[in-house]
Amino acid sequence: MIDIAAIIPALNPRDKLIDLVNELFECGIEKVIVVNDGSDERFDHLFEAVEKIEGCHVLRHERNMGKGRALKTAFAYFLDNFPNLSGVVTADADGQHCCEDICNIARHISKERPSLILGVRDFDREQIPFRSYLGNKFTSKMFQLLYGGDYIQDTQTGLRGIPGTELKWMVQLSGERYEYEINMLLQARKRVLDIVQVPIQTLYFDNNSDSHYNTFKDSFKIFGKMIAGMSKYIASSITSGAIDIAIFTILNAWILSRVPIHMRILLATVIARICSSLYNFSINRKFVFETQKGVLRPMGKYYVLFVCQLLCSYLLVYMANR
């Protein structure tokens, strides 16, 4: 048995959902959680059928609330009911993810080394629908441009492996629809969580007609989330710089004006940089990176860089005032 729960958010799914759930149990997945995200009543028989499968749990939204909310509903249910399992693997109900790939992603989840596992598709193949190619290439390139790090080949993949230890913050993460998945990547990057990319099959049926993704509307909403995440960091940097300059100017021009120049510049630089760095660290930790993890280790790394910048700043200002 693979001690993982497979999570499948579903909106008006096809009959193949039943086959997928059965195949997951056959390959060793321990639990399956299906979320009926406000599907039409004519699909009730499908959800009733999968609910009768031993080990499958069906959760229901009275109206369509979006993929992000469906995932968070399932994550909360998992935390309350299956705390002993290692984690979850999320998969789409439109047939894009085969059982083999889902189980492979599940096997990559590790309690010893928490990481976000992404099942990535190859969008350079000829049979890829244009709207899928355009949406994924756009968001992947913009994510790389704004946040750097390793290039993520498939930022919109719905096939993801997540350790149970990471689900608590994911339940609290903003985003109700497709933008939730990009928020997950942004937060994982901010938390310095390893992102492991595992190649999967690229499957599309009827030119991806089953997908509820709107190429332009959802892509620009995702792009807006990426810009918003970067704007917080830019704002914190600008305000920190303003505080640094203001305190240095006050100290250097008035409060320490009678102190010899080399000591005046050193003291003004040190005091201004300490004040602005404390502000910058606390703002970034709480509002930009939104983490509640221990403060000592990240602060230690932060102030190693701080000391180097401080020395460079002092030397440049001192040389300019000689």
Residue pairs with C-beta under 8 A, 6 or more apart in sequence:
1 28
1 29
1 30
2 27
2 28
2 29
2 30
2 103
2 106
2 107
3 30
3 84
3 85
3 86
4 29
4 30
4 31
4 85
4 86
4 87
4 88
4 89
4 106
4 109
4 161
5 29
5 30
5 31
5 32
5 33
5 78
5 82
5 85
5 87
5 88
5 89
6 24
6 29
6 31
6 32
6 33
6 88
6 89
6 90
6 91
6 102
6 106
7 32
7 33
7 35
7 71
7 74
7 75
7 78
7 88
7 89
7 90
7 91
8 17
8 20
8 21
8 32
8 33
8 34
8 35
8 90
8 91
8 92
8 93
9 35
9 37
9 67
9 70
9 71
9 74
9 90
9 92
9 93
10 17
10 34
10 35
10 36
10 37
10 39
10 47
10 93
11 37
11 38
11 39
11 64
11 93
11 212
12 39
12 40
12 43
13 39
13 43
13 46
13 93
13 94
14 93
14 94
14 95
14 210
15 46
16 95
17 34
17 46
17 50
17 93
18 46
18 49
18 50
18 53
20 91
20 93
20 95
20 99
21 32
21 34
21 50
21 53
21 56
22 53
23 99
24 32
24 99
24 102
24 103
25 32
25 53
25 54
25 55
25 56
26 99
27 99
27 100
27 103
28 103
29 89
29 102
29 103
29 106
30 55
30 85
31 55
31 56
31 57
31 82
31 85
32 50
32 53
32 55
32 56
32 57
33 56
33 57
33 59
33 74
33 77
33 78
33 88
34 47
34 50
34 51
34 56
34 57
34 58
34 59
34 93
35 58
35 59
35 60
35 61
35 70
35 71
35 73
35 74
36 43
36 47
36 58
36 59
36 60
36 61
37 61
37 64
37 65
37 66
37 67
37 69
37 70
38 61
38 62
38 63
38 64
38 65
39 47
39 64
47 58
47 60
50 56
50 58
51 57
51 58
57 77
57 81
59 73
59 74
59 77
61 69
61 70
61 73
65 176
66 176
66 177
66 178
66 180
67 158
67 177
67 178
67 180
67 181
67 212
68 175
68 176
68 177
68 178
68 179
68 180
68 181
68 183
69 176
69 177
69 180
71 90
71 170
71 180
72 170
72 171
72 173
72 180
74 88
74 90
75 88
75 167
75 170
75 171
76 171
78 85
78 88
78 164
78 167
79 164
79 167
79 168
79 171
83 164
85 164
86 109
86 110
86 111
86 163
86 164
87 109
87 161
87 162
87 163
87 164
87 165
87 166
87 167
88 161
88 162
88 164
88 167
89 102
89 105
89 106
89 109
89 117
89 159
89 160
89 161
89 162
90 158
90 159
90 160
90 162
91 97
91 102
91 158
91 159
92 158
92 159
94 205
94 208
94 210
94 211
95 203
95 205
95 210
96 158
96 159
96 203
96 204
96 208
97 119
97 158
97 159
97 200
97 203
98 201
98 203
100 201
101 119
101 159
101 200
101 201
102 119
102 159
104 119
104 198
104 200
105 117
105 119
105 159
105 160
105 161
105 198
105 200
106 161
108 117
108 161
108 196
108 198
109 117
109 161
109 162
109 163
110 163
111 163
111 165
113 194
114 163
114 165
114 166
114 193
114 194
115 163
115 193
115 194
115 195
115 196
116 160
116 161
116 162
116 166
116 184
116 185
116 188
116 193
116 194
116 195
116 196
117 160
117 161
117 162
117 196
117 198
118 152
118 154
118 157
118 159
118 160
118 195
118 196
118 197
118 198
119 154
119 157
119 159
119 160
119 161
119 198
119 199
119 200
120 152
120 153
120 154
120 157
120 197
120 198
120 199
120 200
121 136
121 153
121 154
121 157
121 200
121 201
121 202
122 153
122 199
122 202
123 132
123 133
123 136
123 137
123 153
123 154
123 202
125 202
127 202
127 204
128 202
128 204
129 204
129 207
129 208
131 208
131 213
131 215
132 204
132 208
132 211
132 213
132 215
134 215
134 219
135 156
135 213
135 215
135 218
135 219
136 154
136 155
136 156
138 219
138 223
139 155
139 156
139 182
139 219
139 222
139 223
139 226
140 151
140 152
140 153
140 154
140 155
142 223
142 226
143 152
143 155
143 182
143 185
143 226
144 151
144 152
146 226
146 227
146 229
146 230
147 186
147 189
147 226
147 229
147 230
149 189
150 195
152 185
152 195
152 197
153 197
154 197
155 181
155 182
155 185
155 222
156 178
156 181
156 182
156 213
156 222
157 181
157 200
158 181
159 200
160 181
160 184
162 170
166 193
169 187
169 191
170 184
170 187
173 180
173 183
173 184
173 187
174 180
174 183
175 181
175 182
175 183
175 184
175 225
177 218
177 221
178 213
178 218
178 221
178 222
179 218
179 221
179 222
179 224
179 225
182 222
182 225
182 226
183 225
185 195
186 225
186 226
186 229
187 290
188 195
189 195
190 288
190 289
190 290
190 291
191 289
191 291
191 293
232 287
232 288
233 284
233 288
236 280
236 283
236 284
236 287
236 288
237 280
239 279
239 283
240 276
240 277
240 279
240 280
240 283
241 276
243 272
243 275
243 276
243 279
244 272
244 273
244 275
244 276
245 272
247 268
247 271
247 272
247 275
247 276
248 268
248 269
248 272
251 264
251 267
251 268
251 271
251 272
252 264
252 265
252 268
256 264
256 267
256 268
257 264
259 267
261 318
261 321
262 318
265 314
265 317
265 318
265 321
266 314
266 318
269 310
269 313
269 314
269 317
270 310
270 314
273 306
273 309
273 310
273 313
277 302
277 303
277 306
281 299
281 302
285 291
285 295
285 298
